[in-house]
Amino acid sequence: MDESTRSRSAEGRAQAGPDNETGAPQPLSDLAALAHEHGALLRCDAVQAVGKITVDVEALGVDLLTAACGMPTSR
């Protein structure tokens, strides 16, 4: 997040889990902590992750997690 995003008040943020092109993991627990510091919720788009890696919503600290049934079985 850039500095202008950090300083704004927000009700919620959304962040993808692993990058859909490179597979690079995102610092979701850090982003969740930052969102919570500012009174915001964090939704994680985990479509690329579910079925491929372990996804522990509580450990990540995200408030909402989105997944889809088609992606985990596609190659």
LOLODO-818293 format. One record per residue: residue in one letter; x, y, z of N, C-alpha, C in turn. Coordinates in steps of 0.2 Angstrom, whole numbers, plus 5000, padded with zeros to 4 digits. Last residue first. Example, Ala and Ser with C-alpha at 12.3 -4.5 7.8 and 13.67 -1.06 7.14 Angstrom:
<sites>
<site><residu>S</residu><n_px>5064</n_px><n_py>4989</n_py><n_pz>5035</n_pz><ca_px>5068</ca_px><ca_py>4995</ca_py><ca_pz>5036</ca_pz><c_px>5064</c_px><c_py>5000</c_py><c_pz>5039</c_pz></site>
<site><residu>A</residu><n_px>5066</n_px><n_py>4972</n_py><n_pz>5039</n_pz><ca_px>5062</ca_px><ca_py>4978</ca_py><ca_pz>5039</ca_pz><c_px>5066</c_px><c_py>4984</c_py><c_pz>5039</c_pz></site>
</sites>
This chain:
<sites>
<site><residu>R</residu><n_px>4968</n_px><n_py>4868</n_py><n_pz>4928</n_pz><ca_px>4975</ca_px><ca_py>4867</ca_py><ca_pz>4928</ca_pz><c_px>4978</c_px><c_py>4873</c_py><c_pz>4924</c_pz></site>
<site><residu>S</residu><n_px>4954</n_px><n_py>4867</n_py><n_pz>4940</n_pz><ca_px>4957</ca_px><ca_py>4869</ca_py><ca_pz>4934</ca_pz><c_px>4965</c_px><c_py>4868</c_py><c_pz>4934</c_pz></site>
<site><residu>T</residu><n_px>4950</n_px><n_py>4865</n_py><n_pz>4953</n_pz><ca_px>4951</ca_px><ca_py>4859</ca_py><ca_pz>4949</ca_pz><c_px>4954</c_px><c_py>4861</c_py><c_pz>4942</c_pz></site>
<site><residu>P</residu><n_px>4949</n_px><n_py>4878</n_py><n_pz>4959</n_pz><ca_px>4953</ca_px><ca_py>4873</ca_py><ca_pz>4962</ca_pz><c_px>4954</c_px><c_py>4867</c_py><c_pz>4958</c_pz></site>
<site><residu>M</residu><n_px>4940</n_px><n_py>4886</n_py><n_pz>4950</n_pz><ca_px>4947</ca_px><ca_py>4887</ca_py><ca_pz>4950</ca_pz><c_px>4951</c_px><c_py>4881</c_py><c_pz>4953</c_pz></site>
<site><residu>G</residu><n_px>4926</n_px><n_py>4883</n_py><n_pz>4953</n_pz><ca_px>4929</ca_px><ca_py>4881</ca_py><ca_pz>4946</ca_pz><c_px>4937</c_px><c_py>4881</c_py><c_pz>4946</c_pz></site>
<site><residu>C</residu><n_px>4922</n_px><n_py>4888</n_py><n_pz>4965</n_pz><ca_px>4922</ca_px><ca_py>4881</ca_py><ca_pz>4964</ca_pz><c_px>4926</c_px><c_py>4879</c_py><c_pz>4958</c_pz></site>
<site><residu>A</residu><n_px>4930</n_px><n_py>4901</n_py><n_pz>4973</n_pz><ca_px>4926</ca_px><ca_py>4899</ca_py><ca_pz>4968</ca_pz><c_px>4927</c_px><c_py>4892</c_py><c_pz>4967</c_pz></site>
<site><residu>A</residu><n_px>4931</n_px><n_py>4913</n_py><n_pz>4987</n_pz><ca_px>4934</ca_px><ca_py>4907</ca_py><ca_pz>4983</ca_pz><c_px>4928</c_px><c_py>4905</c_py><c_pz>4978</c_pz></site>
<site><residu>T</residu><n_px>4935</n_px><n_py>4925</n_py><n_pz>4999</n_pz><ca_px>4931</ca_px><ca_py>4924</ca_py><ca_pz>4993</ca_pz><c_px>4935</c_px><c_py>4918</c_py><c_pz>4989</c_pz></site>
<site><residu>L</residu><n_px>4933</n_px><n_py>4930</n_py><n_pz>5015</n_pz><ca_px>4938</ca_px><ca_py>4926</ca_py><ca_pz>5010</ca_pz><c_px>4933</c_px><c_py>4924</c_py><c_pz>5005</c_pz></site>
<site><residu>L</residu><n_px>4935</n_px><n_py>4942</n_py><n_pz>5028</n_pz><ca_px>4931</ca_px><ca_py>4939</ca_py><ca_pz>5023</ca_pz><c_px>4935</c_px><c_py>4936</c_py><c_pz>5018</c_pz></site>
<site><residu>D</residu><n_px>4945</n_px><n_py>4946</n_py><n_pz>5036</n_pz><ca_px>4938</ca_px><ca_py>4946</ca_py><ca_pz>5039</ca_pz><c_px>4934</c_px><c_py>4942</c_py><c_pz>5034</c_pz></site>
<site><residu>V</residu><n_px>4961</n_px><n_py>4939</n_py><n_pz>5040</n_pz><ca_px>4957</ca_px><ca_py>4942</ca_py><ca_pz>5035</ca_pz><c_px>4950</c_px><c_py>4941</c_py><c_pz>5038</c_pz></site>
<site><residu>G</residu><n_px>4971</n_px><n_py>4932</n_py><n_pz>5047</n_pz><ca_px>4968</ca_px><ca_py>4938</ca_py><ca_pz>5050</ca_pz><c_px>4963</c_px><c_py>4942</c_py><c_pz>5046</c_pz></site>
<site><residu>L</residu><n_px>4977</n_px><n_py>4921</n_py><n_pz>5044</n_pz><ca_px>4979</ca_px><ca_py>4926</ca_py><ca_pz>5040</ca_pz><c_px>4976</c_px><c_py>4933</c_py><c_pz>5043</c_pz></site>
<site><residu>A</residu><n_px>4972</n_px><n_py>4912</n_py><n_pz>5054</n_pz><ca_px>4979</ca_px><ca_py>4914</ca_py><ca_pz>5054</ca_pz><c_px>4981</c_px><c_py>4920</c_py><c_pz>5050</c_pz></site>
<site><residu>E</residu><n_px>4959</n_px><n_py>4912</n_py><n_pz>5049</n_pz><ca_px>4960</ca_px><ca_py>4915</ca_py><ca_pz>5056</ca_pz><c_px>4968</c_px><c_py>4916</c_py><c_pz>5056</c_pz></site>
<site><residu>V</residu><n_px>4960</n_px><n_py>4905</n_py><n_pz>5037</n_pz><ca_px>4957</ca_px><ca_py>4912</ca_py><ca_pz>5037</ca_pz><c_px>4959</c_px><c_py>4915</c_py><c_pz>5044</c_pz></site>
<site><residu>D</residu><n_px>4971</n_px><n_py>4897</n_py><n_pz>5029</n_pz><ca_px>4969</ca_px><ca_py>4897</ca_py><ca_pz>5036</ca_pz><c_px>4966</c_px><c_py>4904</c_py><c_pz>5037</c_pz></site>
<site><residu>V</residu><n_px>4974</n_px><n_py>4887</n_py><n_pz>5016</n_pz><ca_px>4971</ca_px><ca_py>4893</ca_py><ca_pz>5018</ca_pz><c_px>4968</c_px><c_py>4893</c_py><c_pz>5025</c_pz></site>
<site><residu>T</residu><n_px>4987</n_px><n_py>4878</n_py><n_pz>5008</n_pz><ca_px>4983</ca_px><ca_py>4878</ca_py><ca_pz>5014</ca_pz><c_px>4981</c_px><c_py>4886</c_py><c_pz>5015</c_pz></site>
<site><residu>I</residu><n_px>4985</n_px><n_py>4878</n_py><n_pz>4990</n_pz><ca_px>4989</ca_px><ca_py>4879</ca_py><ca_pz>4996</ca_pz><c_px>4984</c_px><c_py>4879</c_py><c_pz>5002</c_pz></site>
<site><residu>K</residu><n_px>4975</n_px><n_py>4873</n_py><n_pz>4981</n_pz><ca_px>4982</ca_px><ca_py>4873</ca_py><ca_pz>4979</ca_pz><c_px>4987</c_px><c_py>4873</c_py><c_pz>4985</c_pz></site>
<site><residu>G</residu><n_px>4963</n_px><n_py>4875</n_py><n_pz>4987</n_pz><ca_px>4964</ca_px><ca_py>4869</ca_py><ca_pz>4983</ca_pz><c_px>4971</c_px><c_py>4868</c_py><c_pz>4981</c_pz></site>
<site><residu>V</residu><n_px>4964</n_px><n_py>4893</n_py><n_pz>4985</n_pz><ca_px>4960</ca_px><ca_py>4887</ca_py><ca_pz>4988</ca_pz><c_px>4961</c_px><c_py>4881</c_py><c_pz>4984</c_pz></site>
<site><residu>A</residu><n_px>4971</n_px><n_py>4902</n_py><n_pz>4977</n_pz><ca_px>4974</ca_px><ca_py>4898</ca_py><ca_pz>4982</ca_pz><c_px>4970</c_px><c_py>4892</c_py><c_pz>4985</c_pz></site>
<site><residu>Q</residu><n_px>4963</n_px><n_py>4909</n_py><n_pz>4968</n_pz><ca_px>4969</ca_px><ca_py>4906</ca_py><ca_pz>4965</ca_pz><c_px>4973</c_px><c_py>4901</c_py><c_pz>4971</c_pz></site>
<site><residu>V</residu><n_px>4954</n_px><n_py>4914</n_py><n_pz>4976</n_pz><ca_px>4952</ca_px><ca_py>4910</ca_py><ca_pz>4971</ca_pz><c_px>4958</c_px><c_py>4906</c_py><c_pz>4968</c_pz></site>
<site><residu>A</residu><n_px>4954</n_px><n_py>4923</n_py><n_pz>4987</n_pz><ca_px>4958</ca_px><ca_py>4917</ca_py><ca_pz>4987</ca_pz><c_px>4956</c_px><c_py>4912</c_py><c_pz>4982</c_pz></site>
<site><residu>D</residu><n_px>4953</n_px><n_py>4939</n_py><n_pz>4991</n_pz><ca_px>4951</ca_px><ca_py>4935</ca_py><ca_pz>4985</ca_pz><c_px>4956</c_px><c_py>4929</c_py><c_pz>4984</c_pz></site>
<site><residu>C</residu><n_px>4949</n_px><n_py>4945</n_py><n_pz>5006</n_pz><ca_px>4954</ca_px><ca_py>4941</ca_py><ca_pz>5002</ca_pz><c_px>4951</c_px><c_py>4938</c_py><c_pz>4997</c_pz></site>
<site><residu>R</residu><n_px>4945</n_px><n_py>4960</n_py><n_pz>5014</n_pz><ca_px>4942</ca_px><ca_py>4954</ca_py><ca_pz>5011</ca_pz><c_px>4948</c_px><c_py>4951</c_py><c_pz>5006</c_pz></site>
<site><residu>L</residu><n_px>4946</n_px><n_py>4968</n_py><n_pz>5029</n_pz><ca_px>4950</ca_px><ca_py>4965</ca_py><ca_pz>5024</ca_pz><c_px>4947</c_px><c_py>4959</c_py><c_pz>5021</c_pz></site>
<site><residu>L</residu><n_px>4939</n_px><n_py>4983</n_py><n_pz>5037</n_pz><ca_px>4939</ca_px><ca_py>4976</ca_py><ca_pz>5036</ca_pz><c_px>4944</c_px><c_py>4974</c_py><c_pz>5030</c_pz></site>
<site><residu>A</residu><n_px>4946</n_px><n_py>4996</n_py><n_pz>5047</n_pz><ca_px>4944</ca_px><ca_py>4993</ca_py><ca_pz>5040</ca_pz><c_px>4943</c_px><c_py>4986</c_py><c_pz>5041</c_pz></site>
<site><residu>G</residu><n_px>4953</n_px><n_py>5003</n_py><n_pz>5056</n_pz><ca_px>4946</ca_px><ca_py>5002</ca_py><ca_pz>5057</ca_pz><c_px>4942</c_px><c_py>4999</c_py><c_pz>5051</c_pz></site>
<site><residu>H</residu><n_px>4966</n_px><n_py>5004</n_py><n_pz>5055</n_pz><ca_px>4962</ca_px><ca_py>5010</ca_py><ca_pz>5053</ca_pz><c_px>4955</c_px><c_py>5009</c_py><c_pz>5053</c_pz></site>
<site><residu>E</residu><n_px>4970</n_px><n_py>4992</n_py><n_pz>5060</n_pz><ca_px>4973</ca_px><ca_py>4998</ca_py><ca_pz>5063</ca_pz><c_px>4968</c_px><c_py>5004</c_py><c_pz>5061</c_pz></site>
<site><residu>H</residu><n_px>4965</n_px><n_py>4984</n_py><n_pz>5050</n_pz><ca_px>4962</ca_px><ca_py>4984</ca_py><ca_pz>5057</ca_pz><c_px>4964</c_px><c_py>4990</c_py><c_pz>5061</c_pz></site>
<site><residu>A</residu><n_px>4974</n_px><n_py>4986</n_py><n_pz>5040</n_pz><ca_px>4967</ca_px><ca_py>4988</ca_py><ca_pz>5039</ca_pz><c_px>4964</c_px><c_py>4988</c_py><c_pz>5046</c_pz></site>
<site><residu>L</residu><n_px>4986</n_px><n_py>4980</n_py><n_pz>5046</n_pz><ca_px>4985</ca_px><ca_py>4987</ca_py><ca_pz>5044</ca_pz><c_px>4978</c_px><c_py>4990</c_py><c_pz>5043</c_pz></site>
<site><residu>A</residu><n_px>4982</n_px><n_py>4967</n_py><n_pz>5047</n_pz><ca_px>4983</ca_px><ca_py>4971</ca_py><ca_pz>5053</ca_pz><c_px>4983</c_px><c_py>4978</c_py><c_pz>5052</c_pz></site>
<site><residu>A</residu><n_px>4980</n_px><n_py>4964</n_py><n_pz>5034</n_pz><ca_px>4975</ca_px><ca_py>4963</ca_py><ca_pz>5038</ca_pz><c_px>4976</c_px><c_py>4968</c_py><c_pz>5044</c_pz></site>
<site><residu>L</residu><n_px>4993</n_px><n_py>4965</n_py><n_pz>5029</n_pz><ca_px>4988</ca_px><ca_py>4970</ca_py><ca_pz>5027</ca_pz><c_px>4982</c_px><c_py>4970</c_py><c_pz>5031</c_pz></site>
<site><residu>D</residu><n_px>4999</n_px><n_py>4955</n_py><n_pz>5037</n_pz><ca_px>5002</ca_px><ca_py>4962</ca_py><ca_pz>5038</ca_pz><c_px>4996</c_px><c_py>4967</c_py><c_pz>5035</c_pz></site>
<site><residu>S</residu><n_px>4993</n_px><n_py>4944</n_py><n_pz>5031</n_pz><ca_px>4992</ca_px><ca_py>4945</ca_py><ca_pz>5038</ca_pz><c_px>4994</c_px><c_py>4952</c_py><c_pz>5040</c_pz></site>
<site><residu>L</residu><n_px>4996</n_px><n_py>4945</n_py><n_pz>5017</n_pz><ca_px>4989</ca_px><ca_py>4946</ca_py><ca_pz>5020</ca_pz><c_px>4989</c_px><c_py>4947</c_py><c_pz>5027</c_pz></site>
<site><residu>P</residu><n_px>5007</n_px><n_py>4948</n_py><n_pz>5008</n_pz><ca_px>5008</ca_px><ca_py>4948</ca_py><ca_pz>5015</ca_pz><c_px>5001</c_px><c_py>4950</c_py><c_pz>5018</c_pz></site>
<site><residu>Q</residu><n_px>5005</n_px><n_py>4936</n_py><n_pz>4995</n_pz><ca_px>5005</ca_px><ca_py>4942</ca_py><ca_pz>4997</ca_pz><c_px>5005</c_px><c_py>4943</c_py><c_pz>5005</c_pz></site>
<site><residu>P</residu><n_px>5015</n_px><n_py>4925</n_py><n_pz>4984</n_pz><ca_px>5011</ca_px><ca_py>4926</ca_py><ca_pz>4990</ca_pz><c_px>5011</c_px><c_py>4933</c_py><c_pz>4992</c_pz></site>
<site><residu>A</residu><n_px>5015</n_px><n_py>4923</n_py><n_pz>4967</n_pz><ca_px>5019</ca_px><ca_py>4926</ca_py><ca_pz>4973</ca_pz><c_px>5014</c_px><c_py>4927</c_py><c_pz>4978</c_pz></site>
<site><residu>G</residu><n_px>5010</n_px><n_py>4918</n_py><n_pz>4955</n_pz><ca_px>5009</ca_px><ca_py>4914</ca_py><ca_pz>4961</ca_pz><c_px>5013</c_px><c_py>4917</c_py><c_pz>4967</c_pz></site>
<site><residu>T</residu><n_px>5010</n_px><n_py>4926</n_py><n_pz>4944</n_pz><ca_px>5016</ca_px><ca_py>4923</ca_py><ca_pz>4946</ca_pz><c_px>5016</c_px><c_py>4918</c_py><c_pz>4952</c_pz></site>
<site><residu>E</residu><n_px>4996</n_px><n_py>4928</n_py><n_pz>4941</n_pz><ca_px>5001</ca_px><ca_py>4927</ca_py><ca_pz>4936</ca_pz><c_px>5007</c_px><c_py>4923</c_py><c_pz>4938</c_pz></site>
<site><residu>N</residu><n_px>4989</n_px><n_py>4930</n_py><n_pz>4953</n_pz><ca_px>4986</ca_px><ca_py>4925</ca_py><ca_pz>4948</ca_pz><c_px>4991</c_px><c_py>4924</c_py><c_pz>4942</c_pz></site>
<site><residu>D</residu><n_px>4997</n_px><n_py>4930</n_py><n_pz>4969</n_pz><ca_px>4996</ca_px><ca_py>4933</ca_py><ca_pz>4962</ca_pz><c_px>4994</c_px><c_py>4928</c_py><c_pz>4957</c_pz></site>
<site><residu>P</residu><n_px>4987</n_px><n_py>4924</n_py><n_pz>4983</n_pz><ca_px>4993</ca_px><ca_py>4923</ca_py><ca_pz>4978</ca_pz><c_px>4992</c_px><c_py>4927</c_py><c_pz>4971</c_pz></site>
<site><residu>G</residu><n_px>4974</n_px><n_py>4935</n_py><n_pz>4985</n_pz><ca_px>4979</ca_px><ca_py>4930</ca_py><ca_pz>4989</ca_pz><c_px>4985</c_px><c_py>4930</c_py><c_pz>4984</c_pz></site>
<site><residu>A</residu><n_px>4970</n_px><n_py>4952</n_py><n_pz>4983</n_pz><ca_px>4971</ca_px><ca_py>4945</ca_py><ca_pz>4981</ca_pz><c_px>4975</c_px><c_py>4941</c_py><c_pz>4985</c_pz></site>
<site><residu>Q</residu><n_px>4960</n_px><n_py>4962</n_py><n_pz>4994</n_pz><ca_px>4967</ca_px><ca_py>4960</ca_py><ca_pz>4992</ca_pz><c_px>4967</c_px><c_py>4953</c_py><c_pz>4989</c_pz></site>
<site><residu>A</residu><n_px>4951</n_px><n_py>4976</n_py><n_pz>4999</n_pz><ca_px>4951</ca_px><ca_py>4969</ca_py><ca_pz>4996</ca_pz><c_px>4958</c_px><c_py>4968</c_py><c_pz>4993</c_pz></site>
<site><residu>R</residu><n_px>4944</n_px><n_py>4985</n_py><n_pz>5013</n_pz><ca_px>4949</ca_px><ca_py>4984</ca_py><ca_pz>5007</ca_pz><c_px>4949</c_px><c_py>4977</c_py><c_pz>5005</c_pz></site>
<site><residu>G</residu><n_px>4933</n_px><n_py>4997</n_py><n_pz>5021</n_pz><ca_px>4935</ca_px><ca_py>4990</ca_py><ca_pz>5019</ca_pz><c_px>4940</c_px><c_py>4990</c_py><c_pz>5013</c_pz></site>
<site><residu>E</residu><n_px>4932</n_px><n_py>5010</n_py><n_pz>5025</n_pz><ca_px>4928</ca_px><ca_py>5005</ca_py><ca_pz>5028</ca_pz><c_px>4930</c_px><c_py>4998</c_py><c_pz>5026</c_pz></site>
<site><residu>A</residu><n_px>4945</n_px><n_py>5021</n_py><n_pz>5029</n_pz><ca_px>4942</ca_px><ca_py>5017</ca_py><ca_pz>5024</ca_pz><c_px>4938</c_px><c_py>5012</c_py><c_pz>5028</c_pz></site>
<site><residu>S</residu><n_px>4955</n_px><n_py>5036</n_py><n_pz>5028</n_pz><ca_px>4950</ca_px><ca_py>5032</ca_py><ca_pz>5032</ca_pz><c_px>4947</c_px><c_py>5027</c_py><c_pz>5027</c_pz></site>
<site><residu>R</residu><n_px>4972</n_px><n_py>5037</n_py><n_pz>5022</n_pz><ca_px>4965</ca_px><ca_py>5038</ca_py><ca_pz>5021</ca_pz><c_px>4961</c_px><c_py>5033</c_py><c_pz>5026</c_pz></site>
<site><residu>S</residu><n_px>4985</n_px><n_py>5033</n_py><n_pz>5024</n_pz><ca_px>4983</ca_px><ca_py>5038</ca_py><ca_pz>5028</ca_pz><c_px>4975</c_px><c_py>5040</c_py><c_pz>5027</c_pz></site>
<site><residu>R</residu><n_px>4987</n_px><n_py>5022</n_py><n_pz>5015</n_pz><ca_px>4988</ca_px><ca_py>5021</ca_py><ca_pz>5022</ca_pz><c_px>4985</c_px><c_py>5027</c_py><c_pz>5027</c_pz></site>
<site><residu>T</residu><n_px>4986</n_px><n_py>5029</n_py><n_pz>5003</n_pz><ca_px>4981</ca_px><ca_py>5024</ca_py><ca_pz>5005</ca_pz><c_px>4982</c_px><c_py>5022</c_py><c_pz>5012</c_pz></site>
<site><residu>S</residu><n_px>4998</n_px><n_py>5036</n_py><n_pz>5003</n_pz><ca_px>4991</ca_px><ca_py>5040</ca_py><ca_pz>5003</ca_pz><c_px>4986</c_px><c_py>5035</c_py><c_pz>5005</c_pz></site>
<site><residu>E</residu><n_px>5008</n_px><n_py>5027</n_py><n_pz>5003</n_pz><ca_px>5007</ca_px><ca_py>5031</ca_py><ca_pz>5009</ca_pz><c_px>5000</c_px><c_py>5034</c_py><c_pz>5009</c_pz></site>
<site><residu>D</residu><n_px>5003</n_px><n_py>5011</n_py><n_pz>4996</n_pz><ca_px>5006</ca_px><ca_py>5017</ca_py><ca_pz>4996</ca_pz><c_px>5004</c_px><c_py>5022</c_py><c_pz>5002</c_pz></site>
<site><residu>M</residu><n_px>5004</n_px><n_py>4994</n_py><n_pz>5000</n_pz><ca_px>5000</ca_px><ca_py>5000</ca_py><ca_pz>5000</ca_pz><c_px>5004</c_px><c_py>5006</c_py><c_pz>5000</c_pz></site>
</sites>
